[in-house]
Amino acid sequence: MVDYDQAGRFEYARETMIRQHLEARGITDPEVLEAMRAIRREEFVTGKYLSEAYADRPLPIGLGQTISQPYIVALMTQELRLKPDGEALELGTGCGYQTAILARLCRRVYTIERLGQLSESAQAILGRLGIENVEYFVGDGSKGWPEKKEFDRIMITAAVPQVPQPIAEQLKEDGLLVAPVGGDFAQDLIRYRKCEGRLQPSMICGCRFVKLIGEHGFDE
């Protein structure tokens, strides 16, 4: 929680983020911009890094994980082209910031986190913010949602060597998936569309994410 004076500073920093880090770099979707304006990033940043909440860079959130830089969050969200009546799967809940953005833009979000401590913290923050259209699961995200289900949109928020097959199978026909794909230290951010059962890739940009650990991801 932040006090009144901090809230004013964060509001100014948030608007600066929108103008300088998002709009100036090609984020044009008004709904994505509004979501980025509405979700207070400072709620998801630990005290040590609170003053840097709106810096355009990733920040540590503990347990070797990070909250992605605002531009990448907005870019991945824009590329996903969420539908208000759709359902999205997120691999890598982390602190819950990206989850909260997704939850404003679609009917329901299903999110998987390998680390129970992070999932519990994210659930507490989103609960405090009144965000209720999210289902949580703690487990190996590379294996997909544990129940038989298909999704309109899928976002992978950690690096994968390739799109895990179980995830590809849970994407609906004509659905979109955004993921950082590559090696340990650098990846390409790619959007896939599922056409006739196959994933058709479109390159977005280079990027660098922490690794998705799991049976169909990287070894721990």
NORUR-V89059 format. One record per backbone hydrogen bond with DSSP energy under -1.0 kcal/mol. CO is the residue of the C=O (numbers start at 1). NH is the residue of the N-H. E is the energy in kcal/mol with one decimal. If there is no record, write none. Layout:
co:CO nh:NH e:E
co:CO nh:NH e:E
//
This chain:
co:3 nh:7 e:-2.5
co:4 nh:8 e:-1.8
co:5 nh:9 e:-1.8
co:6 nh:10 e:-2.8
co:7 nh:11 e:-2.2
co:8 nh:12 e:-1.9
co:9 nh:13 e:-2.4
co:10 nh:14 e:-2.6
co:11 nh:15 e:-2.0
co:12 nh:16 e:-2.2
co:13 nh:17 e:-2.3
co:14 nh:18 e:-2.2
co:15 nh:19 e:-2.2
co:16 nh:20 e:-3.0
co:17 nh:21 e:-1.6
co:17 nh:22 e:-1.3
co:18 nh:23 e:-3.1
co:19 nh:24 e:-1.4
co:22 nh:25 e:-1.2
co:22 nh:27 e:-2.4
co:23 nh:26 e:-1.5
co:29 nh:33 e:-2.4
co:30 nh:34 e:-2.2
co:31 nh:35 e:-2.1
co:32 nh:36 e:-2.5
co:33 nh:37 e:-1.7
co:34 nh:38 e:-2.1
co:35 nh:39 e:-2.3
co:40 nh:43 e:-1.7
co:41 nh:44 e:-1.9
co:46 nh:49 e:-1.6
co:47 nh:50 e:-1.3
co:49 nh:52 e:-1.7
co:50 nh:53 e:-1.8
co:52 nh:55 e:-2.1
co:55 nh:57 e:-2.2
co:59 nh:67 e:-2.7
co:62 nh:65 e:-1.8
co:65 nh:61 e:-2.3
co:67 nh:59 e:-1.8
co:69 nh:73 e:-2.1
co:70 nh:74 e:-2.7
co:71 nh:75 e:-3.0
co:72 nh:76 e:-2.8
co:73 nh:77 e:-2.0
co:74 nh:78 e:-2.8
co:75 nh:79 e:-2.6
co:76 nh:80 e:-1.2
co:83 nh:86 e:-2.1
co:86 nh:107 e:-1.3
co:86 nh:108 e:-1.3
co:87 nh:152 e:-1.2
co:87 nh:153 e:-1.5
co:88 nh:110 e:-2.9
co:89 nh:155 e:-2.8
co:90 nh:112 e:-2.3
co:91 nh:157 e:-2.5
co:93 nh:96 e:-1.9
co:96 nh:100 e:-2.2
co:97 nh:101 e:-1.9
co:98 nh:102 e:-2.6
co:99 nh:103 e:-2.5
co:100 nh:104 e:-1.1
co:102 nh:105 e:-1.5
co:108 nh:88 e:-2.4
co:109 nh:135 e:-2.9
co:110 nh:90 e:-3.1
co:111 nh:137 e:-1.7
co:112 nh:92 e:-3.0
co:113 nh:139 e:-1.5
co:115 nh:119 e:-2.0
co:116 nh:120 e:-2.6
co:117 nh:121 e:-1.9
co:118 nh:122 e:-2.7
co:119 nh:123 e:-2.6
co:120 nh:124 e:-1.9
co:121 nh:125 e:-2.3
co:122 nh:126 e:-2.8
co:123 nh:127 e:-2.1
co:124 nh:128 e:-2.1
co:125 nh:129 e:-1.8
co:126 nh:131 e:-2.7
co:127 nh:130 e:-1.1
co:133 nh:109 e:-2.2
co:135 nh:111 e:-2.9
co:137 nh:113 e:-2.3
co:140 nh:143 e:-1.6
co:141 nh:144 e:-1.9
co:151 nh:172 e:-2.9
co:152 nh:176 e:-1.6
co:153 nh:89 e:-2.3
co:154 nh:178 e:-2.2
co:155 nh:91 e:-2.7
co:159 nh:212 e:-2.9
co:160 nh:182 e:-2.3
co:164 nh:168 e:-2.2
co:165 nh:169 e:-2.2
co:170 nh:151 e:-2.9
co:172 nh:175 e:-2.4
co:175 nh:194 e:-2.2
co:176 nh:154 e:-2.0
co:177 nh:192 e:-3.3
co:178 nh:156 e:-2.6
co:179 nh:190 e:-2.8
co:180 nh:160 e:-2.2
co:181 nh:188 e:-2.8
co:186 nh:183 e:-1.6
co:187 nh:207 e:-2.6
co:188 nh:181 e:-3.0
co:189 nh:204 e:-2.7
co:189 nh:205 e:-1.1
co:190 nh:179 e:-2.3
co:191 nh:202 e:-1.9
co:192 nh:177 e:-2.3
co:193 nh:200 e:-3.0
co:194 nh:174 e:-2.9
co:195 nh:198 e:-2.0
co:198 nh:195 e:-3.0
co:200 nh:193 e:-2.0
co:202 nh:191 e:-2.7
co:205 nh:189 e:-3.7
co:207 nh:187 e:-2.7
co:210 nh:159 e:-3.1
co:212 nh:218 e:-3.2
co:214 nh:217 e:-1.4
co:218 nh:214 e:-2.0
//
